[in-house]
């Protein structure tokens, strides 16, 4: 099987600011590690790497790295394990390369693509995709570009699970078989609940009624106070006579 080739040069990572100087020279710093080997600091050409990546597999592309060091070179089979990207320029800042063995599995994630039109959506339901990437284990050459699942049979209340995935030879999914991938749900129930909880126009809430009752009783108590006061004043006048 043919793999894309990329040249990388060993660099010294001990000095402070080395990575900054590498970027200033138009190169990108990175590190090559894995398979119980000591990590190696490297540099590479950004355009060369990006043009070598499969447009669909992207970082799951298997690469043949030519590692050059002081006039010597070594070919290493590797994959891009992680990539840091500048949020403003969208340029590569740093890349981690992982050594791989073509005869051993690697753990990667691949996109999950829903195909078809769920029958439940024509009945008023909404299709909900609960997982967009799936973690799998496979030998490097067997890593699929994507996983597809047909949602056509799904009606309202139905779901597809990890166990429903059709995997190629040599591919294992590393998720619980019971996890849902996609489902068709009824229209949101919040609107129904809100309608049920809404007050009827013209009706007085229970707390408002109690408050109104309390307000009506207050004047009666206030009316009794002057009567008592009048009696006391009359007694005072009698005592003066």
C-alpha positions in Angstrom: 0.0 0.0 0.0 1.3 3.4 -1.0 1.5 6.1 1.7 2.1 9.8 1.4 5.7 10.9 2.2 6.7 13.8 4.3 10.3 15.0 5.2 11.0 16.0 8.8 14.2 17.2 10.3 15.4 16.5 13.8 15.8 19.7 15.8 17.2 20.6 19.2 14.4 21.3 21.7 16.6 22.1 24.7 17.1 25.8 24.1 14.4 28.3 25.2 12.5 29.9 22.3 13.6 27.2 19.8 10.1 26.5 18.6 9.6 30.3 18.1 12.7 30.5 15.9 11.5 27.5 13.9 8.3 29.2 13.1 10.1 32.3 12.2 12.1 30.4 9.6 8.9 29.2 7.9 8.9 25.7 9.4 6.6 24.1 11.9 7.8 22.4 15.1 6.6 19.0 16.1 7.4 15.8 18.0 7.6 12.2 16.9 6.8 9.6 19.6 5.4 6.2 20.2 6.3 2.5 20.1 8.4 2.8 23.2 10.9 5.1 21.5 12.2 8.3 23.0 10.3 11.4 21.6 12.2 13.3 18.9 11.7 17.0 18.3 11.3 17.7 14.6 10.5 20.4 12.1 8.6 20.1 8.8 7.2 22.2 5.9 3.5 23.0 6.6 2.5 22.9 2.9 4.1 19.6 2.4 2.3 18.0 5.3 -1.1 19.5 4.4 -0.8 18.4 0.8 0.1 14.8 1.9 -3.0 14.4 4.1 -6.0 12.6 2.5 -8.8 15.1 2.0 -11.3 12.8 3.7 -9.2 10.9 6.3 -7.3 14.1 7.3 -5.3 13.2 10.5 -6.1 9.5 10.1 -3.9 9.5 7.0 -1.0 7.0 7.3 2.3 8.8 6.4 5.8 7.7 5.6 8.1 10.2 7.4 11.6 10.5 6.2 13.4 11.6 9.4 16.6 13.4 8.6 19.4 13.9 11.1 22.9 15.1 10.4 23.1 13.6 7.0 21.4 10.3 7.9 17.8 9.4 7.3 15.2 6.9 8.5 11.8 6.0 7.3 9.0 5.9 9.9 5.4 5.0 9.5 3.3 7.5 11.4 0.1 9.4 11.8 -0.9 12.8 13.0 -2.0 12.3 16.6 -2.6 16.0 17.5 -2.4 19.4 15.8 -2.4 22.8 17.3 -3.8 25.6 15.1 -3.5 29.3 15.5 -7.2 30.5 15.9 -6.6 33.7 14.0 -4.3 32.7 11.1 -5.5 29.1 11.0 -1.9 28.1 10.5 -0.3 25.0 12.1 1.5 25.8 15.3 2.6 22.4 16.5 2.0 18.8 15.4 2.4 15.5 17.3 3.3 12.5 15.1 2.6 9.0 16.4 4.7 6.0 15.3 2.5 3.2 14.1 2.9 -0.5 13.1 0.9 -1.6 10.1 0.3 -4.9 11.8 -1.1 -3.4 15.1 -4.3 -1.6 15.9 -4.4 2.1 16.6 -7.2 4.0 18.3 -8.8 6.8 16.3 -12.1 8.6 15.8 -13.9 8.7 12.5 -16.9 10.8 11.4 -20.4 9.4 11.7 -22.6 10.2 8.7 -26.4 9.8 8.7 -27.9 8.8 5.3 -31.5 8.6 4.2 -34.6 10.4 5.4 -36.2 9.0 8.6 -39.8 8.2 8.1 -40.6 9.7 11.5 -39.7 13.2 10.2 -42.6 13.0 7.7 -44.8 12.2 10.7 -43.8 15.4 12.5 -40.9 14.1 14.4 -37.4 15.6 14.6 -34.2 13.6 13.8 -31.6 14.0 16.6 -28.0 12.9 16.0 -26.5 12.3 19.4 -23.0 11.2 18.2 -21.0 12.8 15.4 -17.7 10.9 15.8 -17.1 7.3 16.7 -14.0 5.9 18.5 -12.7 2.7 16.8 -9.6 0.5 16.8 -8.2 -0.8 13.5 -4.9 -1.4 11.8 -3.7 1.7 10.0 -4.5 0.5 6.5 -8.0 -0.6 7.5 -9.1 2.8 9.1 -12.3 3.8 7.3 -12.8 7.3 6.0 -16.2 7.5 7.8 -19.0 5.4 9.2 -22.4 5.6 7.6 -25.7 4.6 9.2 -29.1 4.6 7.4 -31.8 6.3 9.4 -34.6 5.7 6.9 -36.5 3.1 9.0 -36.7 5.3 12.1 -40.1 6.4 13.2 -41.0 8.7 16.1 -39.6 7.0 19.3 -37.1 4.8 17.4 -33.3 5.0 17.7 -30.2 3.5 16.2 -27.5 2.3 18.5 -23.8 1.5 18.3 -24.7 -2.2 17.9 -26.4 -1.2 14.6 -23.2 -0.1 12.9 -21.9 -2.0 10.0 -18.1 -2.2 10.4 -15.6 -3.4 7.9 -13.1 -6.2 8.4 -10.6 -5.5 11.1 -12.5 -2.6 12.6 -13.7 -2.6 16.2 -15.9 0.1 17.8 -14.7 1.2 21.3 -18.1 2.3 22.6 -20.9 0.7 24.6 -23.1 -1.2 22.1 -26.2 0.4 23.8 -25.2 4.0 23.2 -27.6 5.8 20.9 -26.3 7.2 17.6 -29.5 8.9 16.3 -33.2 9.0 17.2 -36.4 10.5 16.1 -38.2 12.4 18.8 -41.6 14.0 19.0 -41.9 17.8 18.8 -40.7 19.4 22.0 -43.1 18.9 24.9 -42.2 22.2 26.5 -44.9 24.1 24.5 -47.6 21.7 25.7 -46.5 22.0 29.3 -46.4 25.8 29.0 -49.9 25.9 27.6 -51.2 23.7 30.5 -49.5 25.9 33.1 -50.7 29.2 31.6 -53.4 31.0 33.8 -56.9 31.3 32.4 -57.8 34.9 31.4 -59.8 36.6 34.1 -59.1 34.0 36.8 -57.6 35.1 40.1 -54.6 33.0 41.3 -54.9 31.3 44.7 -52.3 33.5 46.3 -53.9 36.6 44.9 -57.3 35.5 46.2 -55.9 35.1 49.7 -54.2 38.5 49.5 -57.5 40.0 48.4 -59.3 38.4 51.3 -56.7 39.7 53.7 -57.1 43.2 52.3 -60.9 43.1 52.8 -60.6 42.1 56.5 -58.2 45.0 57.3 -60.8 47.8 57.1 -63.1 46.0 59.5 -60.4 45.8 62.1 -59.6 49.4 61.5 -63.3 50.4 62.1 -63.3 48.8 65.5 -60.4 50.9 66.7 -62.2 54.3 66.7 -65.2 52.8 68.5 -63.0 51.7 71.4 -61.2 55.0 71.4 -64.5 56.9 71.7 -65.6 55.0 74.7 -62.3 55.8 76.5 -62.7 59.5 75.8 -66.3 59.4 77.2 -65.0 57.9 80.4 -62.4 60.7 80.7 -65.1 63.4 80.5 -67.2 61.7 83.2 -64.2 61.6 85.5 -63.6 65.3 85.0 -67.1 66.1 86.2 
